[in-house]
Amino acid sequence: MNETDRKLGPTILKAENISLAFGGVKALTDISFEVKEHEILAIIGPNGAGKSSMLNVINGVYHPNAGSVTYKGNVRQRMKPHEAATQGIARTFQNIALFKGMSVLDNIMTGRTLKMNAGFLAQCLYVGRARNEEIEHRKKVEEIIDFLQIQSIRKTPVGRLPYGLQKRVELGRALAAEPTLLLLDEPMAGMNIEEKEDMSRFILDVNDEFGTTIVLIEHDMGVVMDLSDRIVVLDYGKKIGDGTPSDIRNNKAVIDAYLGVSD
Amino acid sequence: MLDSSIPNLREDTLSSLIFKNAAVRGTKTAIREKDLGIWQSWSWANVAEEVKLLAGGLAAKGYVRGKNLAIIGDNRPRLYWSFAASQSLGGVPVPLYQDAIADEMIYVFNDAEIEFAIVEDQEQVDKLLEIMPQCDKLRCIIYDDPRGMRHYDHPAVMAYEDVRELGSKILNEQPNFIDDELSKCHTDDVSVILYTSGTTSKPKGVCLTHKSCIEVAKGDMGFDNYTDEGEILSYLPMAWVGDHLFSYAQSIVTGFTVNCPESSETVMIDMREIGPTYYFAPPRVFENLLTQVTIRMEDASRFKKWLYEAFMKVARRTGLDIMDGKKVSLKNKLLYGLGNMFVYGPLRNNLGMSHIKVAYTGGAAIGPDLYSFYRSIGINLKQLYGQTETLAYVCKQPNGNARIDSVGTPMPGVDIKVGDKGEILVKSPGLLKEYYKNPEATKESITPEGFFKTGDAGFIDQDGHLKIIDRAKDVGVLNDGTMFAPQFLENKLKFFPFIKEAVCFGDGRDAVCAFINIEMDAVGNWAERQGLGYSGYVDLAGKSEVYALLQDCIEQVNQDLANEDTLSGSQIKRFLILHKELDADDDELTRTRKVRRDFVAQKYEVLVKALYEGSNACFIETQVKFEDGRTGTISADLAISDVKMIHSTQNLAA
C-alpha cells in the first residue's frame, strides 16, 4: 500500500563530485547522487567503502576536499555539525552514542535541545516560558516514546538496556529534533531478526507518518532491498551503482564488488 | 439516593446501570487510561456520554438489536465502552482473544454471524481484512488507535472518532434514541457471549445474561465488601470471563474505578502507580512476580539478602496465622511487625500491592509455596473456583478460613453436587443461558435439574470446602492399576520456579514419564550464577547441568508422592527437556495456557516412544510458527534422563 501512493518530492539533497582524502587515503572519489524528499535512500558497500564518511560529509563532520553539497536548494559552505542540526538534519551512530547513565526519557529529551528557547536562569527556576516549554517538549518526547513503543523503559537508565533497545532509543533522540533529513548509520547492526523487523517497521513508519527523508547505511541486504526506494553502492570510495533495488540486484559491477569476479 | 428527576433508572441491565451510575456518582472516576505518560480519567458521566455517542454511531451504521459485535484488543476504555454501547442497543458483545489464530477467529466470526467489529489498532484491522473473504457477514471494522491507518481506504474500515461523530448527529436529531433503546432491553437478554478456549473441540459461545452478571457481581460484592472507592487494574484478556466479570460487570455494579495500563509491557509499573485495592490474576502471574522477586533478591547485596531471608523465615512461621486472625505470641507479633517495616511492606509496595484488600487467583491450581508466600507477607490472596459457564461464581475462600488444598466454600446462591466419577455439578446464579446456537452442547452440559457439569473431579470435605483433584476425563490408570492424575503431577512440577510447563504421560502405560519446559528466566539466571555459558533456549535446555538440576526437582516430587497413599505408584520415572517452549501458536497450549496433552503426545510421538523404550537420546525436528504467521524449524538431539523412584515408607514397612 505504501509504495503506490507515497509521493516523492523534489530533490532535497544533492551531492556533486564529492572527493575526500585523509592524507594519502582517498576515502571518497568524485561521488555524486541526489536524495528526493520523502525518499528512503540506502548507501551500501563493503567495509571501508566510504559509507560513513559520506554521511559525515552530509552532516558537516567532514569537509570534502572537492565538490559541493546542496541542501534544500542552497549550496553548502563549510559548516559545523550543529549547523546541520539546526537545518533539520539528525543522525544516529554506528556505535551508539547515548548518555548511559541517563534515563530513556532524558536521553530523548536531549534531542530537543535545539528547540529550547528559554534562558538558562528561567530553566533553572522552572518558571514562565521555561515551564510551558518543558511541558511542550515532554509531550513531544512522550509521543516519540509512544511511537517507538518504549513506554515500559521510559525511566530506565539507558546503560541497563539491551543493545537493540538502545538503538531504538537513539532513533528516538534523533526523531526528537523533528528532522527533515534523518541519517541512520547501520541502524540494525548487531540485531537479531526480530529486532531488525521491529526497526525496519519503525523506519518505514517514520518515513510514512512524519514524511521524513531517510538516508541509511546498512549491511543486511534483505533489509536494504525491502526498505529503500533507491540504493547507492560505493566501493573503494567510488560510486559503482545507483538505482532501485531491482536495478542494483542485476547490476554487474555491484555483483562483482560483493561476490568477487571469477576469471 | 435515587433522584426522581432522572429518567430510566432501571437497575436490571448492565447498560442501564451505567446511566444510573452517571446519575448517582456522576463525578466519580469510572475509568482511567495511561496515555503519553499521564493517567487520563473519565467520570461515570463522561462514560455514559461516550457510550451514548458510540451507540448512536453504531446504530447509524446499521447495527441493530439482536446483532453480535466482535471486540478485539488490549484493555482500552473505548473497547469497554463498546460492550456497553452494544448492550444499550440490545446487541451482544463478543470479545475475542487478540492472539487467536486465524482459524479460530474465522470460526467465531462465522458462528456468531459477526457484521461489526471494534478493534484496537492496525494489527487487528490487518488481521480482520485478511480473514474477511472467509467471513461473509463481516462488513464494518472500527478501529480505536489511528496510528498507521492513514493509507487504508477499504470501505469497511472506519475510525472510532468518525463513528462517534455519526453518533452525535443521530443524538442531536433524536435525543431520546438511546433511552428508547435502553427501555427495550430485558434483564434476561443475553448480555455477552464468551467463547471458551476449546481444549478439546471447536470453541463454544457461552451466553450469559444481564441478570446473571448483575447477580454474580452483587454476590461477590457482598462476600468481600467491595465499595465504589476501590481501584482495579484491568490487564487480563477481555475475552476471559474473569476480566469481563471483574473489570466490566463488577465495576458497573459496584462503581469502582478501572485502570487500563499503558501497554502490556508496563503493567508492573502501572500497577505500582495505581495501587489497586482488588486484584485478580491467574496463578502464573503470581508465579512470575515471585520469580522476579527471587531473581532480584539473588542479585541483591549480602546484607539485604540476609535481611530478606531472616524475615521471610518469620513470615513463614507466623504470617499465615496473622493473616487468618489466629493468636500468635507477643514475640512473634513483634518480629512480624519489624519484618513488615523492613521487608514485607516495601515488598508489597514494590509489587504494587500496598493497598490490596483482597486478591484472587483461579483458573488453575496454585502452588502451596506460592500461595503461602503472598499470604504470609500480608496480602489477602484467596482462591476461587468457577468457569466461564458459571461466570466464575462457584466457590471462594472466605476471609480467615482460606486453605491451600481447597478452593473454598460455595458462594451465596450456589448449589453443588458430586456426580459420577467424582464430577462436580453446579447450580449458580451465574449459570449460562445456553451455548450459542448449540442446543446439543447445552443439553449435554446442563442436567435436567439445572446443574452444570463442570468436568472437574473433586469432593466436598467435612467442613464444606470444595477440593478439586483433576479433570474428570483426564484421570487415568497405569498398567498396574495405580491412579494417575496427570494435572496433579504437572502442577506439582510447575510449582518449581525452574519448570515452566510439564506434560505427564502414564494412562495405560507401565510408568509415568514427563516432558519438561524450563523457565528461561529462572534457569538462565541460575546458569549465570553457575558460570555456565549458553547461547539460547535450545542450548540451555540441553545442558547436562540443567538436566541434573531438574532431576533434583523431580526427585523431590517423587518424594512428595511417596507419602501419598493413592498416588505413590505414579512417581515420575524418566523425563526429557523439550527443545522448544510449548506455544499456543503451535496449538500445543490453549489460549489460557493449558497444555493440550493429547495433541502434544501426538506431535512428539517419537519422543514419547523414546521415553518408554529406554533410549538415552532422541533426535527431533519441529516446525514452529512465528507471531507473524511464517514458519520455521528447530531441531535438536534431546537427552533423556532417569529419575530415582522413592519407595514410600509405608511400603517398606509392609
HADDOCK unambig.tbl for C-alpha pairs under 7 A between the chains (distance, minus, plus):
assign (segid A and resid 142 and name CA) (segid B and resid 36 and name CA) 5.11 0.50 0.50
assign (segid A and resid 142 and name CA) (segid B and resid 37 and name CA) 6.62 0.50 0.50
assign (segid A and resid 143 and name CA) (segid B and resid 36 and name CA) 6.22 0.50 0.50
assign (segid A and resid 146 and name CA) (segid B and resid 36 and name CA) 6.54 0.50 0.50
assign (segid A and resid 151 and name CA) (segid B and resid 266 and name CA) 6.78 0.50 0.50
assign (segid A and resid 152 and name CA) (segid B and resid 265 and name CA) 5.68 0.50 0.50
assign (segid A and resid 152 and name CA) (segid B and resid 266 and name CA) 4.63 0.50 0.50
